[in-house]
Amino acid sequence: MGVFRVRSLLLGLELWAFLSSAALARITDNVVNHMARTLMRIPADYFQDGSVEEEIARLQFYQRFPISKFEIVRGIQYHINGMTAGELDIVVFSRATGMAVFVGEVKSGASASAAQKANSQLARFRTAIAQDQVDWMDLRSNINITFDPGLFTNNWQAATIGLAGRGAHHFDIVLKLSKDQLLELTRSVRDEQTRAWKTYQRENNLGLSFEQFLAMQGSLETFNFATLVAPPDCSGTFANNN
């Protein structure tokens, strides 16, 4: 890596942090503001559907599953007969055994129909594993990173995960985040990513695509989540309705 490349990378990271600090201060909801600042430190593409709520779920799950003993991965696709059959939103792996211990399906709502769909998706995957139908598994964000279906042959737990609201009781686990807060959070982090990308291009006279700019922030797969401070009120973030 050349000196210019290193300098460009450092400038990009500094610029990203500066924009996050300045623009996110406009958010009046303290919980959303804190979550937005935390998300902006993670090199994720928040324009992907479901990425914001899934990342919040991963952060808050690390309070139940200590990072020293578990690794939480989001967006694992599974394939049957050469076709993508589904995706696992949140998967918790044991660092000791490498096996999956928990699978969660996240929905950006709080309704009975959303919870029913989540349960159906979890049941479909459990059946596919039990019947040895899964050919291979990989990350949605990086298909070069694969997972052995055998990692899911143990007795892993499953749960539906939804947002706070009138229908939240239909979910196994409820994030302390309403639909309105999620919309504000999503809009904020997407605006910030776009602003940082365009400003970096202008300041450095570079024609980077949005994907190239995200790549300069680091790899989501190797990001150290232990460096993050969890969103506030996380001790009560989950309401287990079982």
Summary of the structure (lengths in Angstrom):
residues: 242
radius of gyration: 18.7
end to end distance: 51.8
largest distance: 55.2
contacts: 734
relative contact order: 0.19
helix: 47%
strand: 21%
